[in-house]
Amino acid sequence: MYRCEACGNKTRFDVYDTVQRKRYEHADLGGEVTIDDEEIISRTVEKVVCRWCDRSDSVREVHEER
């Protein structure tokens, strides 16, 4: 979860990330592909931008207990 310290936003962000994944794709005879299983091997967040004020320098990751 993220929070923008500039404007207080806690709900709307653009997250730019790089993901390495392994997935099982199943194509039927008509060419439609479904993903039956997926495993995220690694994920790196490159940048997070606030949708309200368009800043990335003020966005912080927060760990709030519910």
Buried (B, 14 or more C-beta within 10 A) or exposed (E): EBBBEBBEBBEEBEEEEEEEEEEEEEEEEEEEEEEEEEEEEEEEEEEBBBEBBEBBEBBEEEEEEE
